[in-house]
């Protein structure tokens, strides 16, 4: 779906709702869309995705409450969150391959 949108769709704007629940590599998907010069509007509660962007909208009661520019400190926090996410991904991979998780390191 993401590849079709990136390569075949002539639309410059892509709307994505909760990509983190789609079972795909969300970072690669967003990177592909951005490389193909798509404007990506995404609804998410995922901190990593929210901090990857330059600006985010806070929506409340059907309207835009505020626009937030991602700060340098938030980008630092993004690095820490990505490291934690990578550790969780490694644990998921071990579980899927049938390994025991007696050592979470």
DAKA-V634346 format. One record per backbone hydrogen bond with DSSP energy under -0.5 kcal/mol. CO is the residue of the C=O (numbers start at 1). NH is the residue of the N-H. If there is no record, write none. Layout:
# DAKA-V634346
CO:NH
CO:NH
This chain:
# DAKA-V634346
1:5
2:6
3:7
4:8
4:9
12:39
14:16
14:41
16:18
16:43
18:21
19:22
24:26
25:29
26:30
27:31
28:32
29:33
30:34
31:35
32:36
33:38
34:37
38:40
39:14
39:41
40:42
41:16
42:44
43:18
45:47
46:50
47:51
48:52
49:52
49:53
50:53
54:70
56:68
57:59
58:65
58:66
60:63
63:60
63:65
66:58
68:56
71:75
72:76
73:77
74:78
75:79
76:80
77:81
78:82
79:83
80:84
81:85
82:86
83:87
84:88
85:89
86:90
87:91
88:92
89:93
90:94
91:95
92:96
93:97
94:99
95:98
100:102
102:104
